[in-house]
Structures are given as C-alpha cells and as structure tokens.
C-alpha cells in the first residue's frame, strides 16, 4: 500500500515533501527549534528513496546478501540557517543527490517556505557493513544515480 501523498513527489529530479510546523516543533519564542530541521530533512531523505522505487524491505534484503549487517549513517552535514520558520507554516523539504561515490552519497537539501529558502544543507551519508565503510551494492548505486543530472 503506498501513501504517495504522505511521501511527497519527485519533480525535475528533486524530491519535495510538505511538512506543517506544529507547536511541538517550536521553542519558547515560537520559531522552529534548530534540531527539528534535522528531523524534517531525515524524513525527506527517507521518502526520497522510497519514491525512487527503493521499497526498502526488498532493496535492503538484496543489499544484505552483498553486505550483511549494513546501514546508512550520516557521515557529515553542513547546515546554513537563513530564516526562521514559525508555528503553522507549511514547509517544503527538497532533497536531491549531488554525487554517488564508492561508499558514500552526498545529498543537497533545502527547507523552504513557498520559494523562500530557510535552511540549506549538504549531507554525506556513508554505507557501512560490519562497522566499516563498504562500497554501495550495485542495485542501490544504480537506483541512487537515477536522479543525478
């Protein structure tokens, strides 16, 4: 069963996912607490994979035969907080791949309110198995490269 309306959509090689800001996402001043942008972006990355056809259970089962006990982990992230979001804002979390190399993927992400960019991020995600970086299995690599321009 798919819930594409919940997962967002892919337009022009970029994944877009809407998020409404709730009271729980804000600090005492009524603006989004900085760490909550990380949660919004994590959801964006997960849903981006899902909509690209990475039905995670099947894909992960295939990858597990090549790299038992694998995981994706955030290796590095740079963030630039440009403007605040506030309660009841509807945000657009935009995600797109920049590069797929050996054992890592680099993604760009933006959190926008309409066309205004509030937060920008570059995220490098490493593929590990057995506690060490490993080459990304071919099926995953091909899927992830599908969106690269």
C-alpha positions in Angstrom: 0.0 0.0 0.0 1.5 3.4 -1.0 0.9 6.7 0.6 2.4 8.9 -2.0 0.6 12.0 -0.8 2.4 11.5 2.6 5.8 10.7 0.9 5.8 13.8 -1.3 6.7 13.7 -5.0 9.7 13.9 -7.4 9.8 16.9 -9.8 12.7 17.7 -12.1 15.0 15.2 -10.2 14.2 16.7 -6.8 12.1 15.3 -4.1 9.6 17.6 -2.5 7.8 16.8 0.8 5.5 19.1 2.7 5.8 19.4 6.5 3.5 21.5 8.7 5.1 23.1 11.7 3.4 22.2 15.0 3.7 23.7 18.4 5.9 20.8 19.5 8.4 21.8 16.7 8.9 25.3 18.2 10.9 26.8 21.0 9.7 29.3 23.6 9.8 32.1 21.1 7.5 30.4 18.6 10.1 29.6 16.0 11.2 26.1 14.9 13.9 24.7 17.2 17.0 24.2 15.1 17.4 20.5 15.7 13.9 19.9 14.3 15.1 20.8 10.8 17.3 17.6 11.1 14.2 15.5 11.6 12.4 17.1 8.7 15.4 16.5 6.4 15.7 12.9 7.6 12.1 12.3 6.6 12.9 13.9 3.3 15.8 11.6 2.6 13.8 8.5 3.6 10.8 9.4 1.4 13.1 10.4 -1.5 14.5 6.8 -1.5 11.0 5.3 -1.2 9.6 7.3 -4.1 12.6 6.4 -6.3 11.5 2.8 -6.1 13.6 1.8 -3.1 10.9 -0.3 -1.5 13.2 -0.5 1.5 12.4 -4.0 2.7 13.1 -5.6 -0.8 16.1 -3.4 -1.5 17.6 -3.9 1.9 17.1 -7.7 1.6 19.0 -7.7 -1.6 21.8 -5.5 -0.2 22.0 -7.6 2.9 23.2 -10.6 0.8 26.0 -8.5 -0.5 26.8 -6.6 2.7 25.4 -8.3 5.8 24.5 -6.0 8.7 24.7 -2.9 6.6 23.4 0.6 7.4 23.4 4.1 6.1 24.8 6.6 8.5 25.2 10.3 8.3 29.0 10.9 8.0 28.9 14.7 7.7 26.5 17.5 7.4 26.8 21.2 6.9 23.9 23.5 7.6 23.1 27.1 7.0 20.2 28.6 8.9 19.0 31.6 6.8 15.5 32.4 8.2 13.2 31.1 10.8 10.0 29.0 10.4 7.1 29.5 12.7 4.1 27.5 14.0 1.6 26.6 11.3 4.0 27.3 8.4 3.8 24.7 5.7 7.4 23.9 4.6 8.7 22.2 1.6 11.7 19.9 2.3 13.6 19.5 -1.0 16.2 16.8 -1.5 18.4 15.9 -4.4 21.6 13.8 -5.0 24.8 15.6 -5.8 27.1 12.6 -6.1 27.3 8.8 -5.5 30.8 7.6 -4.8 32.3 4.3 -3.5 30.8 4.1 0.0 29.0 7.4 0.2 26.2 9.5 -1.2 26.1 13.3 -1.0 22.7 15.0 -1.0 21.7 18.6 -1.0 18.6 19.6 1.0 16.7 22.8 1.4 13.8 23.6 3.7 11.6 26.3 2.1 8.5 28.3 2.8 7.0 28.9 -0.6 10.0 29.9 -2.7 12.0 31.3 0.3 14.9 29.1 1.4 15.0 28.9 5.2 17.7 26.2 5.7 20.3 24.7 3.3 22.2 21.5 4.0 24.8 19.2 2.4 24.6 15.7 3.8 27.1 12.9 3.2 25.7 9.5 4.0 28.1 6.5 4.3 27.2 2.9 3.6 28.7 0.6 6.3 28.7 -3.1 6.9 30.4 -4.9 9.8 31.2 -1.5 11.4 33.3 -0.4 8.4 32.6 1.7 5.2 31.9 -0.6 2.3 31.2 0.0 -1.4 27.5 0.6 -2.0 25.9 -2.5 -3.6 25.3 -2.2 -7.3 21.4 -2.3 -7.1 21.5 0.6 -4.6 24.1 2.5 -6.5 22.1 2.4 -9.8 19.0 3.5 -8.0 20.7 6.4 -6.4 22.3 7.5 -9.6 19.0 7.5 -11.4 18.3 11.1 -10.2 21.7 12.6 -10.9 21.6 15.2 -13.7 
